[in-house]
Structure formats: structure tokens, C-alpha cells
Amino acid sequence: MKHSGKAAQSALTLIGLSGMAVLLLLGSAALGKIVASFVLGLAGVLGALWVLFILFTFYFFRDPDPAVPTGKNLVLAPGHGKVDTIDTTTEPEFMGGECRRISIFLSVFDVHVQNSPVMGRIAFFRHKPGQYLNAMRTDCSQFNENVLIGIEAGEPMGRKVGVRLIAGLIARRIVPWVAQNEVVQRGERISLIQFGSRVDVYLPLDSKVTVKLGDRVVGGESILAELV
């Protein structure tokens, strides 16, 4: 008879599919039990790694209060790290041409909170997207993502000091805490760069640089130069 047995075939197909679903569930449960046993076996190791991560995170994001020195016309280190460049460069956007540059490299083990080098008004603020080259390169400011903060100093009045916050190979986020026209005090916290990075300081050509190559500086404490 026409179409005889097709209903039975449909029934068998449905039974077969349901059987495959049951086997798949059982297999998943067995695999899940194996994975669960493996994960539980590593629970101690995972817990220890998490504790280490917590400790490193608190260590990395430490934020000590700077012992801000007193004195007139002082320019303080904005970042914690090693001075690896002191030269003359051109910064046209805020400094308006040739200026002195002091560059500080921040390793992953340094404090990554930045401090204002002088007291004054935030007269310039610009974020520039870019690459994420290794911050150990002294020329990375030309290519990497960075934020340029220009400060008109309160002493001597109107003198310009620029601070460029530069992202690095690992540092992918710059978090400024100041805005244009805001007044900042010397040593005040102004930003955070997450993980290894670099900070450039731009000074007028007649500034008296007091720091030396290779010096390790403390943000908000170490004196880089004197403005005249």
C-alpha cells in the first residue's frame, strides 16, 4: 500500500535522534565531571595565583603621598622612574618651538600615578591616538598614544611647562584627572598610566636643569629643574 511504513520510519528517526541527544548529554556530563575534577584538583594553584594577582594589583596601583619640597620656581618630576633623556627638542603645540626635554621611563614596577611638576593653570590639554610601541624607546612619543598637558606656571608667572603622558607596549590606558583651565598645585596628582610607560617634561630653554641622566626620581618630590 502506498506510503506504508513511512510513519514507522519517522518514529525510528525520532527515536534515533532522541537517543543521540541522550548519549550527547551523558557524554557531556562525563566530560564535565572530568573537567570539574581537573579544575578542583587545581583549586589550590588557582587560588594561590589569584592571591598573587591581588597582591600585585595593590602593589602596582599604590599611591604614596609625595613629600613636596618647598622653594620658588622648582620643577618637580611628574613621574616615578629613571631619567634616560635630557635634550633639546621641538614641541610646537604648547611650548611653541624649541625647548628642553627631560624624559622619564616608568617600568612596570614603578608607581604609575603622575604629579603636577609646578603650580599653575592647565592651559592646554590634548589626547592623541597612536601606536603602542615599547616605552623604552625614547622616540615613542612621536608614534604612541599620548596626552599632552600644558601648564602655565604660577611662579614665575606665565612660564610654560609641558607634560606628555605616553602609553607603551603594555600600558594601553592613560587616565587623566585634570581638565583644561583647572588650577593645580605643585605635586598634586594629575593622572595614572596603567603599566610600563613614559613621561616627557618640556621646559623653556633657559631653565636650569638640576637632574642628571640615570637618576631615579620620585613623582612630586624630586627636583628636575628651576624656572627663571
DACOR-V673521 format. One line per field, one symbol per residue. phi: phi as a letter, one per 40 degrees, with the letter a starting at -180 (. if undefined). Layout:
phi=???
This chain:
phi=.cgcgcccccccccccccccccccccccccccccccccccccdcccccccccccccccccccaccccccchcgcbcccbcibcbabababbccbcgicacbbbbcbcccccbcbbccacibccaaabbcacbcdccccccccbcdabbbbbcccacdgccbbbbcbcbcccbabbcbbbdgccbcdgccbaabcgdaabbbbbdcccccbcbdgccbbdgbcccabcb
